[in-house]
C-alpha cells in the first residue's frame, strides 16, 4: 500500500467537518441527477412508484381485506400506501447504501474523506426525494384523517425514526459489503423477506399465531405499525408501539455506526 493511501486513511477527520457535510450534499445531489437523468418525471418517480403499487394492491386485495378496515376500501388504500412508502424507502435506501463504499473506492484512495460519507449520502438522497413527495403526504393524511394535533406532531418524529433505522442498516451493510461481496445478492433476498413478512398489503390479523413472534421483532413491521398509528389511527395513541419503534431505530442506528467505525480502518486493504 502506498504511503499516500496510508496518509489518506489517517487523515480522516474526526469529528465531521463542514467539508464532510458538503461532500455528503454534493454526493447526494449527484446520485439523484444520475438516477433520473433523461427521465420525464424525474424525482417524482419516487411518488409514482408507491402510488402504482398501492393501486395494484387495492385492485387485487382491497375488497377481500376491506372487512378488516371497517368495510372501507379507502381505508385499506391509505393503510397500504403508508406501508408501501416505508418498505420501498427501506429497500431502495439500504440497497444503495450497501454498495456505496465499494463503488467509491477509487475516490477513497485519492482524497482524505470519511468512508461513512458515502452510505450517508445514499440515504440522504433517498430521504430527500421522499421528503418532497411521499413524506409530506403522510403528514397530510395524519392531519386530515386523525384530526389529532398530537398525531400530526408525532408523524415527522416517526418518519425521522424510519430514516434512522434505514441509516443503521445502510451503514452496517456498507461496511460488511467491503468484506463480503456476495452480500448484495443475499440482501436482495433478505429485504424481500422483510417486505413479505411485514403487513404491507395484508392485515396483521391474518398472520398465524406461530409466526407472530417474528412480526413482533421485525423492525420494518414495527416501522409500518408506528407510522400507521400516527397517520391513520383513531382513538388513544399507541405510545408503547411508537416508543418501542423509536428505541429499536436508535439501537440499529448505533449498531450500524459502531460496526462501520470498527471496520473502516481495514477498507483500504480491500478497495
Buried (B, 14 or more C-beta within 10 A) or exposed (E): EEEEBEEBBEEBEEEBEEEBEEBBBEBBBEBBEEBBEEEEEBBBBBBEBBBEBBBEBBEEBBEEBBEBBEEBBEBBBBBBBBBBBBBBBBBBBBBBBBBBBBBBBEBBBEEBBBBBBBBBBBBBBBBBBBBEBBBBBBBEBBBEBBEBEEBBEBBBEBBBBBBBBBBBBBBBBBBBBBEEEEBBEEBEEEBEEBBEBBBBBBBBEEBEEEEEEEBEEBBBBBBBBBBBBBBBBEEEBBEEBBEBBBEBBBBBBEBBBBBBBEBBEEBBEEB
